[in-house]
Amino acid sequence: MSNNLGILDRTLRIASGMLLVSLAAAGTVESWGYLGTLGLLTGVIGACPIYSMLGLDTRWHHMQARPPRLW
């Protein structure tokens, strides 16, 4: 699987994943908070399988490679 997450996307996934896991570990939220490990994992790896299935890519250099369409 190739990288398909941009730096902002990765940062948000890592931050929200860490927040959810820490809240679940502290007992503030229920066990669903451990789903934050999925966001944490995809953010660290830099690839999202759902984005791959949908053909999405949020990397900046990928978006710059296409010329803008004016018509």
C-alpha positions as CSV (number, residue, x, y, z in Angstrom):
1,M,0.0,0.0,0.0
2,S,1.5,3.4,-1.0
3,N,1.4,6.5,1.1
4,N,-1.8,8.6,0.4
5,L,-1.9,10.9,3.4
6,G,-0.7,14.5,3.5
7,I,1.1,16.0,6.4
8,L,-2.0,17.8,7.8
9,D,-4.1,14.6,7.5
10,R,-1.4,12.6,9.2
11,T,-1.0,15.2,12.0
12,L,-4.8,15.3,12.7
13,R,-5.0,11.5,12.7
14,I,-2.1,11.1,15.1
15,A,-3.3,13.9,17.5
16,S,-7.0,12.7,17.6
17,G,-5.9,9.0,17.9
18,M,-3.6,9.9,20.9
19,L,-6.4,11.9,22.5
20,L,-9.0,9.1,22.1
21,V,-6.6,6.4,23.4
22,S,-5.6,8.5,26.4
23,L,-9.2,9.3,27.3
24,A,-10.1,5.7,27.0
25,A,-7.1,4.7,29.2
26,A,-8.1,7.3,31.8
27,G,-11.7,6.0,31.8
28,T,-13.2,9.3,30.6
29,V,-14.8,7.6,27.6
30,E,-15.8,4.0,27.2
31,S,-13.9,1.3,25.3
32,W,-14.9,2.8,21.9
33,G,-12.1,5.3,22.6
34,Y,-9.6,2.6,21.7
35,L,-10.7,3.0,18.1
36,G,-8.3,5.9,18.1
37,T,-5.5,3.4,17.6
38,L,-6.8,3.0,14.0
39,G,-6.3,6.7,13.4
40,L,-3.0,6.6,15.2
41,L,-1.8,3.7,13.1
42,T,-2.8,5.1,9.8
43,G,-1.3,8.5,10.7
44,V,2.1,6.9,11.6
45,I,2.2,4.7,8.6
46,G,0.9,7.4,6.2
47,A,-1.5,5.2,4.4
48,C,-5.2,4.7,4.7
49,P,-6.8,1.6,3.2
50,I,-10.2,3.4,2.8
51,Y,-8.6,6.3,0.9
52,S,-6.9,3.7,-1.4
53,M,-10.3,2.0,-2.1
54,L,-11.8,5.3,-2.9
55,G,-8.9,6.6,-4.9
56,L,-8.2,9.5,-2.6
57,D,-4.8,11.1,-2.0
58,T,-4.1,14.1,0.2
59,R,-0.4,14.5,-0.4
60,W,0.6,18.0,-1.5
61,H,3.0,16.9,-4.2
62,H,0.4,14.7,-5.7
63,M,-2.0,17.6,-6.0
64,Q,0.6,19.8,-7.6
65,A,1.4,17.3,-10.3
66,R,-1.9,18.0,-12.1
67,P,-2.4,21.2,-14.1
68,P,-5.4,23.2,-13.1
69,R,-8.4,22.9,-15.3
70,L,-9.7,26.2,-16.4
71,W,-12.7,25.1,-18.5
